[in-house]
């Protein structure tokens, strides 16, 4: 077992978590759209809480964040395969282990961020 195996396992687990979250959010979004499709309710003036448009926008933003996270993790796995994981893309110096622990998808060292 080499030193990158725990890193790969952590990145793969993060990818699965992001994928699961994306699937759940997509279902939520579809449910919101479906629930409002045949409604002629004036949700923009409903004093009872958030509007359907707000909920749809909020879930849509979270879907975008989950997709971005999946892309970041996929890129980190590609760097791991290429042997460049943990090397700053700007200065070429090693990224400190503490930074990689806090942000496993980091592409740059703190100085170059």
N, C-alpha and C positions, 0 to 999 in steps of 0.2 A: 504494500500500500504506500503510494507516494504522498508527498505533502499536499498535493492539490485535491486529493480525493475528498476531504471534508469540505473544501471550498466548492467543488463540483456538486456534492450532495446538497449543500446549503443553497446554491444557485438553482439547482433543479427543483428543490422543494419550494423556493420562492416563485419559480415559474409556474408550478402546479397551483400554488395558492392564488397567484394573479389570474391564472386561467379560470379557476373555479369562481373567483370573484367576478370576473368578466361575464361568465355565463349567467350568474345570478343577477347581476345588474341588467343584463340584456333582457332577461325574463321580466324583471321589474319594469323596465322601460316599455316593453311590449304590452304589459298589463296596464300601464298608465294610458298608453295610446288607445288600447282596445276599450278601456273603461270610458274614455272620453269621446270615442268615435261617434256614438249615437246620442250624446248628451248635448242639450242646448242650454245647459245651465250657465248662468252668468258668474263663472268662478272668479272673474277679475274683481267683482264687487262683493264677494262673500266675506262677511266679517268673521266667519268661523275659523279661519286659518289660512294656510298657504294655498296658493292657486295651483290648478293642474299644470299650468304653464311653468310655474316655479318648480314644481316637483319633477316635471319632464326635463327641465333645464339642469336641475341638480343631478339627476341620475345620468343624464347625457355627459355632464362634466366628469362624473366619477367613472363612466365607461372609458372616456378618453384617457384618464389617469391610469386605469388598469391596463389599457393597451400600451401606453408609454412604458409602464413598468415591465410589461412582457418583452417589449423591444429592448429595453436596457439590459434585462437579464439575458436575453438571447445574444446580445452583443458581448456581454461579459463571458458567456460560455464560449463564444467564438474566439475571444482573446485567450481564454484558457487553453483551448485546443491549439492555437497558434503559438503558444508560449510567451505571449506578451501581456498576460494578465498580471496586474500589480506593477506595471511599468507606466509611468506618466507619459501620455501621448504628446505632451508639449516639450518637456525638458529631457525625457528619457531616463530620469532617475526613478529608483524604486518608490512606490507609494507605501508609506508607513503602514505596518500591520494594523495599527489602531484605527486608521482611516478605513481600511478595507473591512475591518470588523464592523465598524459603524455604518459603512456604506459599501457593501460588497460589489456594487456595480460602478464604483468610482473609476473614472478614466484619467483623472489628473491628481497630482499631489496637491496638498493644501496651498503651497506657494503659487501654483499655476492655476488654481481654481478661480 
